[in-house]
Every structure is written in C-alpha cells, then in structure tokens.
C-alpha cells in the first residue's frame, strides 16, 4: 500500500524517450518526479541552512556558479539531509535499486538537487530592458 501511494502522489514529469540504461531510467522515472514533488521543501531546507549559518548572500553581487555546489559538497550533514528527503519517497524496489548503485545514484541525486537549487535560490538576474 505504501509503494502505490508514493507513486500515486508523484507529479508527472515529461522526459525524453526512455533510454537504454537502468540509471537513466531510474533518474527519469524516479528521481525527477520525486525532486519535483519535494522541490519546495528542498529549497526551504537549503535556505534555512544558509540563514542558520549566516551564509545567505545579500545584494545584487553575482554569486559564483559553484556557490551552492560548494556548500552541498562541503557540508555532509546537509547533503545527507537533502538526499534523504528524496530517498524517503522511494518504493521498496526503488530503494533496493538505489542501495545497489548507491555511489552513482547519490552523486546523480546530489547533482540534480544542486541544479534545482541554483535555478531557484539564486536565479540568474533578469535581463535589463534597453540593455
């Protein structure tokens, strides 16, 4: 019952045609929908982390492209928390697959989380009109 409910609440995510690899299929069929479902929570948890550590950058100064990636890589507790927010939505079969390929899928999951955070926490500034 838990597995069917987890799958039922996942949003649909348009992906390219199914690729041949198991990792790509897992990424597209499992990780992307869960990341979309958990998106607001992932952003809030990361923002809270920045506020708690007084790391939140203010003003209009551009941030380095690797700012978020550096924080997630350096802070193991934060990285594990963010990945746990995703893994907690795995079905038992998905967990078994993840556990079998843990190193690669942890890397992919962290990379996808970083990309989402980069797109939302510190989005690119809007182009100036007339510029």
N, C-alpha and C positions, 0 to 999 in steps of 0.2 A: 504494500500500500504506500509506504514512504516513497519508493522509487517512482511510482506512477504519478504521485502528487508533485514531486520535484520536477519531473519532465513536463507536467501539465502547466506549471506556473512560469516556465521559461518563455521568454519572448521569442518570436520567430526572427531569425537573422538571415538576411539574404547573403548567400555565399556563392562563390564561383562553383562551377560543376565539381562534383566530388573528385578529389584527386586520388591517386592510387595508394598513397602511403597512409598507414594507420595513424601516424602522428598528425598529419594534415586533417584527416577525418575527425580525429578527436578534437583538434583545435577548432575546427569549423562547426562541428555538431554539438560539442560540449562546452568548451571554454568560451567561445564568443557569446552564446546565449546567456551563460551564467554571468559573464562580465557585464553584459548589457543589463541584466536583472539587478546586479549588485552595484551598478555604476554610482548611484548617488551615495551609497554607503562608503564605497571605496574613496570617493572624493572627500567626504566628510571626515573619515578616519585620517586621511593624509593631511588635510587642512588642520585638524586638531593636533596632529603630531607637530606640525610646523609652529602652531601657536604655543603649544606646550614648551617647545624648545626655543621659542622666540626666534625662529628661523624665517618666519614669514617676511618676504621681501616686499617692501612698500615702494610707492612711487612708480615712475614711468621708466626707470632704468631697465634696459633689456637684460634678461637673465641668460646665462649660458645655456646652450642646448642640453647640456648634460647635468644641469642642476638637480632635477628630480631623479634622474637615474643614479646620480652620485649618492643622494640621500637614501634611496631604496637599497642600493648595493652596500653602503656602509653600515646601515642600521639593521642588523639581522632580526631583531625583535619586530621591527616594523614590517620588514619583508615577509616574515613568517605569518604575521597577523593578516596582511593583505592577501597572501596566498591561501591562508586558512579560511578567509571569507569566501573564497571561490571554492575550495575543496569541500567545504561544509555542504555544498549543494550538489555534490556528486552522488550518483546512484552507487549501489554496492559494486556493480560491474564496472562502472567508470573508475571508482576508487581502486579496484584491483588492477585495471589497466594503468592508471596513474602510478600506483606503487611499483609496478613492474618497470616503468620507464621514468622513474621519479626525477632523476637528474635532468634529463632533457625536457620533460614537461614542466618542471619547476622553473627552468630557465625560460621557456616559452611563455609561461603564465606571468612571470615577473616582467618580462619584456612587454607583453600586451598591457599589463597594468600600467607600467611606466608610460607607454604611448597614450593611453587614455588620460592619465593624469596630466601629461604635457599638453594635451589638446584642451583640457578643461580648467585646470588650476591656474595655469599661466598661458592662456591662449595667445596666439600671435596678435599684435595690435592691428586694429582695422586700418586700412589704407586711408590716408588723409585725402579729403576732396580737394581737387585742384592741384594736387601734387604731382 
